[in-house]
Amino acid sequence: MALVHLNFTSRYLSGSTDVNVILPDMGRGSEPRDFYGSGRRYRVLWLLHGTYGDYSDWLRKSNVELYASELDLMVVMPSAQNSDYASWPGFACGYDAYGYLTEELMPLIQGWFPASEKREDNFIAGLSMGGAGVCVYAFNHPEKFAALCAMSGCPRDMSDEDTLRERARFFPRRLENQLLNAGGIEGYLKSPQNTWGLAGKLAGDPGAPRMLFTCGTADPIAYRLFCEFRKYAGEIGLNACFEEAEGYSHEWRFWDLSLRRALEFFGLTDGGAGA
């Protein structure tokens, strides 16, 4: 595989940011002129990191490069700080992680690299904070992604007092800052971050992305929320798959397994090609 590290000045993030991109490699025996001039556009996996992570996490801690190599798959791994993939206009010069992916990074990748722009060739996955971010992007922009996989992260009912208390127990400063950024709980519930509310709008929508949610049963951070969202999805008729793994916690062993499962769920292991 070819690995490209991009560092560029982002208008949406108000500064320099890093992205890793895995590109399909030329096979042995291929002619460079033919391979690079073929005009082929490849399927793309947009892969999001979790809290305290960055663009390098998936490369350092999973087998993503091996999986991509086997599937002729492009993989794009951006950085988003601890932003929850939200817009933070009050931070420094502004930090719009929500707009960044769809309005800046996707046009960059699809314009400068051999990435397919077709919805059926674009997939999104992520872990923990990135799992919640997957829902933010795919629920607000269902026209851009064929399928999603949220690992150890899912929509949360932020109008529920128990959910708020648990959020405060694990990440007290995060909850406080999220609500301040949104202008309070009512502002949050009206924002693109309220994917619990958006799930109701996607229920029964034949144009919704295919959805896979995974979680380890020993995950102290995500498992209760995973179970609650699974129950809610059943109540509203959301067409989504939920898979849990016995004994796994909030850990990379589980996320690597989930990545493999996601590629199967997306239909990328069937030998299909990009445009």
C-alpha positions as a LaTeX table, in Angstrom:
\begin{tabular}{lrrr}
\hline
Residue & $x$ (\AA) & $y$ (\AA) & $z$ (\AA) \\
\hline
Met1 & 0.00 & 0.00 & 0.00 \\
Ala2 & 0.94 & 3.62 & $-0.39$ \\
Leu3 & 0.67 & 5.76 & 2.73 \\
Val4 & 0.28 & 9.53 & 2.39 \\
His5 & 0.59 & 11.90 & 5.34 \\
Leu6 & $-1.07$ & 15.24 & 4.67 \\
Asn7 & $-0.49$ & 18.36 & 6.72 \\
Phe8 & $-2.41$ & 21.35 & 5.45 \\
Thr9 & $-4.06$ & 24.54 & 6.64 \\
Ser10 & $-7.74$ & 23.91 & 7.19 \\
Arg11 & $-10.20$ & 26.77 & 6.84 \\
Tyr12 & $-12.75$ & 24.89 & 8.96 \\
Leu13 & $-10.29$ & 24.03 & 11.75 \\
Ser14 & $-8.58$ & 27.44 & 11.63 \\
Gly15 & $-5.08$ & 26.02 & 11.44 \\
Ser16 & $-2.84$ & 23.18 & 10.32 \\
Thr17 & $-4.14$ & 19.64 & 10.65 \\
Asp18 & $-2.94$ & 16.12 & 9.86 \\
Val19 & $-4.53$ & 13.32 & 7.83 \\
Asn20 & $-3.28$ & 9.86 & 6.96 \\
Val21 & $-4.46$ & 8.35 & 3.68 \\
Ile22 & $-3.97$ & 4.75 & 2.63 \\
Leu23 & $-3.94$ & 4.36 & $-1.15$ \\
Pro24 & $-4.14$ & 1.13 & $-3.16$ \\
Asp25 & $-0.72$ & 0.00 & $-4.32$ \\
Met26 & 0.37 & $-1.01$ & $-7.78$ \\
Gly27 & 0.56 & $-4.79$ & $-8.12$ \\
Arg28 & 3.69 & $-6.59$ & $-9.13$ \\
Gly29 & 3.95 & $-6.86$ & $-12.87$ \\
Ser30 & 1.78 & $-3.80$ & $-13.50$ \\
Glu31 & 3.06 & $-0.97$ & $-15.65$ \\
Pro32 & 3.22 & 2.32 & $-13.71$ \\
Arg33 & 1.91 & 4.35 & $-16.64$ \\
Asp34 & $-1.08$ & 2.03 & $-17.00$ \\
Phe35 & $-1.80$ & 1.79 & $-13.26$ \\
Tyr36 & $-1.54$ & 5.48 & $-12.40$ \\
Gly37 & $-3.21$ & 6.57 & $-15.62$ \\
Ser38 & $-6.13$ & 4.15 & $-15.45$ \\
Gly39 & $-8.61$ & 6.74 & $-14.17$ \\
Arg40 & $-10.00$ & 4.24 & $-11.70$ \\
Arg41 & $-11.80$ & 5.69 & $-8.68$ \\
Tyr42 & $-11.58$ & 3.68 & $-5.46$ \\
Arg43 & $-13.98$ & 2.99 & $-2.62$ \\
Val44 & $-13.23$ & 5.01 & 0.52 \\
Leu45 & $-13.48$ & 4.31 & 4.24 \\
Trp46 & $-13.54$ & 7.44 & 6.42 \\
Leu47 & $-12.13$ & 6.23 & 9.73 \\
Leu48 & $-12.47$ & 8.32 & 12.91 \\
His49 & $-10.40$ & 8.23 & 16.11 \\
Gly50 & $-11.60$ & 8.42 & 19.70 \\
Thr51 & $-10.99$ & 10.73 & 22.65 \\
Tyr52 & $-7.31$ & 11.60 & 23.24 \\
Gly53 & $-6.49$ & 10.15 & 19.80 \\
Asp54 & $-5.43$ & 11.51 & 16.44 \\
Tyr55 & $-4.90$ & 10.66 & 12.77 \\
Ser56 & $-2.21$ & 8.07 & 13.60 \\
Asp57 & $-4.17$ & 5.87 & 16.01 \\
Trp58 & $-5.66$ & 3.39 & 13.58 \\
Leu59 & $-2.35$ & 2.87 & 11.79 \\
Arg60 & $-0.42$ & 2.31 & 15.02 \\
Lys61 & $-2.92$ & 0.17 & 16.88 \\
Ser62 & $-4.88$ & $-1.85$ & 14.32 \\
Asn63 & $-4.38$ & $-3.88$ & 11.14 \\
Val64 & $-6.16$ & $-1.35$ & 8.95 \\
Glu65 & $-3.34$ & $-1.18$ & 6.40 \\
Leu66 & $-3.43$ & $-4.95$ & 5.91 \\
Tyr67 & $-7.20$ & $-4.97$ & 5.47 \\
Ala68 & $-7.09$ & $-2.06$ & 3.02 \\
Ser69 & $-4.37$ & $-3.77$ & 1.01 \\
Glu70 & $-6.45$ & $-6.92$ & 0.65 \\
Leu71 & $-9.47$ & $-4.94$ & $-0.57$ \\
Asp72 & $-7.97$ & $-2.21$ & $-2.81$ \\
Leu73 & $-9.58$ & 0.24 & $-0.42$ \\
Met74 & $-8.71$ & 3.86 & 0.26 \\
Val75 & $-8.79$ & 4.79 & 3.96 \\
Val76 & $-8.85$ & 8.38 & 5.21 \\
Met77 & $-7.96$ & 9.01 & 8.87 \\
Pro78 & $-8.31$ & 12.64 & 10.01 \\
Ser79 & $-7.56$ & 14.36 & 13.32 \\
Ala80 & $-10.30$ & 16.09 & 15.28 \\
Gln81 & $-8.81$ & 16.73 & 18.74 \\
Asn82 & $-11.37$ & 15.98 & 21.52 \\
Ser83 & $-14.02$ & 17.91 & 19.62 \\
Asp84 & $-16.78$ & 15.27 & 19.53 \\
Tyr85 & $-16.78$ & 16.09 & 15.80 \\
Ala86 & $-18.80$ & 19.21 & 16.60 \\
Ser87 & $-18.50$ & 22.88 & 15.71 \\
Trp88 & $-16.81$ & 24.98 & 18.43 \\
Pro89 & $-17.08$ & 28.62 & 17.30 \\
Gly90 & $-16.02$ & 29.88 & 20.74 \\
Phe91 & $-12.72$ & 27.99 & 20.79 \\
Ala92 & $-9.71$ & 30.17 & 19.89 \\
Cys93 & $-10.19$ & 31.18 & 16.22 \\
Gly94 & $-12.98$ & 28.66 & 15.83 \\
Tyr95 & $-12.82$ & 24.89 & 15.34 \\
Asp96 & $-15.54$ & 23.46 & 13.10 \\
Ala97 & $-14.93$ & 19.72 & 13.15 \\
Tyr98 & $-18.54$ & 19.12 & 12.10 \\
Gly99 & $-18.22$ & 21.03 & 8.84 \\
Tyr100 & $-14.61$ & 19.97 & 8.24 \\
Leu101 & $-15.20$ & 16.39 & 7.08 \\
Thr102 & $-18.01$ & 16.92 & 4.59 \\
Glu103 & $-17.28$ & 20.46 & 3.42 \\
Glu104 & $-13.47$ & 20.45 & 3.26 \\
Leu105 & $-11.81$ & 17.07 & 3.66 \\
Met106 & $-14.14$ & 15.11 & 1.39 \\
Pro107 & $-13.76$ & 17.63 & $-1.47$ \\
Leu108 & $-9.98$ & 17.60 & $-0.95$ \\
Ile109 & $-9.69$ & 13.80 & $-1.03$ \\
Gln110 & $-12.16$ & 13.36 & $-3.88$ \\
Gly111 & $-10.55$ & 16.16 & $-5.88$ \\
Trp112 & $-6.86$ & 15.35 & $-5.38$ \\
Phe113 & $-6.90$ & 11.56 & $-5.04$ \\
Pro114 & $-8.50$ & 8.69 & $-7.00$ \\
Ala115 & $-11.45$ & 8.53 & $-4.59$ \\
Ser116 & $-14.94$ & 7.74 & $-5.77$ \\
Glu117 & $-17.55$ & 10.40 & $-5.05$ \\
Lys118 & $-20.40$ & 7.91 & $-5.40$ \\
Arg119 & $-22.43$ & 7.36 & $-2.26$ \\
Glu120 & $-22.32$ & 3.58 & $-2.73$ \\
Asp121 & $-18.50$ & 3.71 & $-2.59$ \\
Asn122 & $-18.19$ & 5.75 & 0.62 \\
Phe123 & $-18.33$ & 4.26 & 4.13 \\
Ile124 & $-17.68$ & 5.68 & 7.58 \\
Ala125 & $-16.56$ & 4.04 & 10.83 \\
Gly126 & $-15.03$ & 5.07 & 14.13 \\
Leu127 & $-14.45$ & 4.12 & 17.74 \\
Ser128 & $-15.75$ & 5.65 & 20.97 \\
Met129 & $-15.91$ & 9.42 & 20.36 \\
Gly130 & $-15.41$ & 8.50 & 16.71 \\
Gly131 & $-18.33$ & 6.09 & 16.88 \\
Ala132 & $-20.55$ & 8.91 & 18.07 \\
Gly133 & $-18.99$ & 11.10 & 15.36 \\
Val134 & $-19.89$ & 8.54 & 12.72 \\
Cys135 & $-23.54$ & 9.05 & 13.66 \\
Val136 & $-23.15$ & 12.84 & 13.59 \\
Tyr137 & $-21.86$ & 12.77 & 10.02 \\
Ala138 & $-23.96$ & 9.95 & 8.59 \\
Phe139 & $-27.25$ & 10.92 & 10.26 \\
Asn140 & $-26.92$ & 14.54 & 9.12 \\
His141 & $-25.59$ & 13.62 & 5.66 \\
Pro142 & $-27.17$ & 10.27 & 4.76 \\
Glu143 & $-26.73$ & 11.11 & 1.08 \\
Lys144 & $-22.93$ & 10.86 & 1.39 \\
Phe145 & $-22.44$ & 7.40 & 2.97 \\
Ala146 & $-23.68$ & 3.96 & 1.98 \\
Ala147 & $-23.11$ & 2.47 & 5.43 \\
Leu148 & $-21.69$ & 3.16 & 8.87 \\
Cys149 & $-20.13$ & 1.28 & 11.74 \\
Ala150 & $-20.07$ & 2.86 & 15.20 \\
Met151 & $-17.82$ & 0.97 & 17.62 \\
Ser152 & $-18.22$ & 1.54 & 21.38 \\
Gly153 & $-20.10$ & 4.74 & 20.61 \\
Cys154 & $-23.69$ & 5.50 & 19.64 \\
Pro155 & $-26.45$ & 8.11 & 19.99 \\
Arg156 & $-27.24$ & 9.14 & 23.58 \\
Asp157 & $-30.49$ & 10.48 & 24.99 \\
Met158 & $-29.15$ & 13.75 & 26.35 \\
Ser159 & $-32.59$ & 14.69 & 27.65 \\
Asp160 & $-32.35$ & 11.79 & 30.11 \\
Glu161 & $-31.05$ & 12.66 & 33.59 \\
Asp162 & $-29.36$ & 9.26 & 34.07 \\
Thr163 & $-27.45$ & 9.67 & 30.81 \\
Leu164 & $-26.29$ & 13.13 & 31.82 \\
Arg165 & $-25.15$ & 11.87 & 35.23 \\
Glu166 & $-23.19$ & 9.01 & 33.67 \\
Arg167 & $-21.66$ & 11.36 & 31.11 \\
Ala168 & $-20.61$ & 13.65 & 33.94 \\
Arg169 & $-19.13$ & 10.73 & 35.87 \\
Phe170 & $-16.74$ & 9.74 & 33.09 \\
Phe171 & $-16.14$ & 13.14 & 31.45 \\
Pro172 & $-17.34$ & 15.98 & 33.70 \\
Arg173 & $-15.49$ & 18.78 & 31.90 \\
Arg174 & $-16.58$ & 17.45 & 28.52 \\
Leu175 & $-20.29$ & 17.52 & 29.39 \\
Glu176 & $-20.00$ & 20.99 & 30.89 \\
Asn177 & $-18.21$ & 22.31 & 27.81 \\
Gln178 & $-20.55$ & 20.56 & 25.37 \\
Leu179 & $-23.57$ & 22.21 & 26.93 \\
Leu180 & $-21.86$ & 25.61 & 27.15 \\
Asn181 & $-20.87$ & 25.36 & 23.50 \\
Ala182 & $-24.44$ & 24.53 & 22.46 \\
Gly183 & $-26.01$ & 27.22 & 24.61 \\
Gly184 & $-27.49$ & 24.75 & 27.10 \\
Ile185 & $-29.36$ & 21.47 & 26.87 \\
Glu186 & $-32.08$ & 22.89 & 24.62 \\
Gly187 & $-29.47$ & 24.16 & 22.20 \\
Tyr188 & $-27.75$ & 20.78 & 22.22 \\
Leu189 & $-31.00$ & 18.95 & 21.49 \\
Lys190 & $-31.52$ & 21.19 & 18.43 \\
Ser191 & $-27.94$ & 20.77 & 17.19 \\
Pro192 & $-26.46$ & 18.27 & 14.70 \\
Gln193 & $-24.97$ & 16.47 & 17.73 \\
Asn194 & $-28.36$ & 15.20 & 18.84 \\
Thr195 & $-28.21$ & 11.99 & 16.86 \\
Trp196 & $-30.70$ & 10.35 & 19.23 \\
Gly197 & $-33.31$ & 12.73 & 17.86 \\
Leu198 & $-32.10$ & 12.33 & 14.28 \\
Ala199 & $-32.45$ & 8.54 & 14.56 \\
Gly200 & $-36.20$ & 8.98 & 14.72 \\
Lys201 & $-36.17$ & 10.84 & 11.41 \\
Leu202 & $-34.15$ & 8.09 & 9.73 \\
Ala203 & $-36.39$ & 5.29 & 10.98 \\
Gly204 & $-38.32$ & 3.90 & 8.05 \\
Asp205 & $-36.31$ & 5.96 & 5.54 \\
Pro206 & $-35.27$ & 3.67 & 2.66 \\
Gly207 & $-32.47$ & 6.12 & 1.85 \\
Ala208 & $-30.81$ & 5.83 & 5.26 \\
Pro209 & $-27.29$ & 4.36 & 5.37 \\
Arg210 & $-26.99$ & 0.75 & 6.49 \\
Met211 & $-25.97$ & 0.79 & 10.15 \\
Leu212 & $-23.85$ & $-1.46$ & 12.35 \\
Phe213 & $-23.29$ & $-0.77$ & 16.05 \\
Thr214 & $-20.78$ & $-2.86$ & 18.02 \\
Cys215 & $-19.76$ & $-2.92$ & 21.67 \\
Gly216 & $-17.97$ & $-5.14$ & 24.18 \\
Thr217 & $-20.09$ & $-6.42$ & 27.06 \\
Ala218 & $-17.38$ & $-5.47$ & 29.58 \\
Asp219 & $-17.13$ & $-1.88$ & 28.33 \\
Pro220 & $-17.71$ & 0.37 & 31.38 \\
Ile221 & $-18.11$ & 3.50 & 29.26 \\
Ala222 & $-20.26$ & 2.46 & 26.33 \\
Tyr223 & $-22.17$ & $-0.76$ & 27.00 \\
Arg224 & $-25.12$ & 0.69 & 28.92 \\
Leu225 & $-25.60$ & 3.37 & 26.26 \\
Phe226 & $-25.30$ & 0.73 & 23.54 \\
Cys227 & $-28.08$ & $-1.32$ & 25.16 \\
Glu228 & $-30.31$ & 1.72 & 25.61 \\
Phe229 & $-29.91$ & 2.79 & 22.00 \\
Arg230 & $-30.53$ & $-0.76$ & 20.78 \\
Lys231 & $-33.81$ & $-0.78$ & 22.72 \\
Tyr232 & $-34.77$ & 2.65 & 21.38 \\
Ala233 & $-33.91$ & 1.66 & 17.80 \\
Gly234 & $-36.26$ & $-1.30$ & 18.11 \\
Glu235 & $-39.04$ & 0.93 & 19.45 \\
Ile236 & $-38.82$ & 3.44 & 16.60 \\
Gly237 & $-38.20$ & 0.86 & 13.88 \\
Leu238 & $-34.69$ & 1.97 & 12.96 \\
Asn239 & $-33.14$ & $-0.49$ & 10.54 \\
Ala240 & $-29.81$ & $-1.16$ & 12.27 \\
Cys241 & $-27.70$ & $-4.15$ & 13.28 \\
Phe242 & $-26.34$ & $-4.44$ & 16.82 \\
Glu243 & $-23.52$ & $-6.84$ & 17.69 \\
Glu244 & $-21.86$ & $-7.29$ & 21.06 \\
Ala245 & $-18.69$ & $-9.20$ & 21.94 \\
Glu246 & $-18.56$ & $-11.04$ & 25.23 \\
Gly247 & $-15.82$ & $-9.96$ & 27.62 \\
Tyr248 & $-14.33$ & $-7.15$ & 25.56 \\
Ser249 & $-13.89$ & $-3.71$ & 27.10 \\
His250 & $-13.04$ & $-0.27$ & 25.69 \\
Glu251 & $-9.95$ & $-1.58$ & 23.90 \\
Trp252 & $-8.08$ & $-1.88$ & 20.65 \\
Arg253 & $-8.37$ & $-5.68$ & 20.47 \\
Phe254 & $-12.11$ & $-5.20$ & 20.15 \\
Trp255 & $-11.91$ & $-2.28$ & 17.73 \\
Asp256 & $-9.66$ & $-4.22$ & 15.36 \\
Leu257 & $-12.18$ & $-7.08$ & 15.40 \\
Ser258 & $-14.97$ & $-4.58$ & 14.80 \\
Leu259 & $-13.11$ & $-3.08$ & 11.86 \\
Arg260 & $-12.90$ & $-6.48$ & 10.21 \\
Arg261 & $-16.59$ & $-7.04$ & 10.88 \\
Ala262 & $-17.42$ & $-3.59$ & 9.49 \\
Leu263 & $-15.66$ & $-4.35$ & 6.21 \\
Glu264 & $-17.76$ & $-7.50$ & 5.89 \\
Phe265 & $-20.94$ & $-5.61$ & 6.76 \\
Phe266 & $-20.14$ & $-2.93$ & 4.19 \\
Gly267 & $-19.83$ & $-5.62$ & 1.53 \\
Leu268 & $-16.21$ & $-4.76$ & 0.81 \\
Thr269 & $-14.94$ & $-8.32$ & 1.21 \\
Asp270 & $-16.99$ & $-9.64$ & $-1.70$ \\
Gly271 & $-14.44$ & $-8.67$ & $-4.33$ \\
Gly272 & $-16.41$ & $-5.73$ & $-5.69$ \\
Ala273 & $-14.45$ & $-2.88$ & $-7.22$ \\
Gly274 & $-14.73$ & 0.86 & $-7.20$ \\
Ala275 & $-15.81$ & 3.03 & $-10.10$ \\
\hline
\end{tabular}
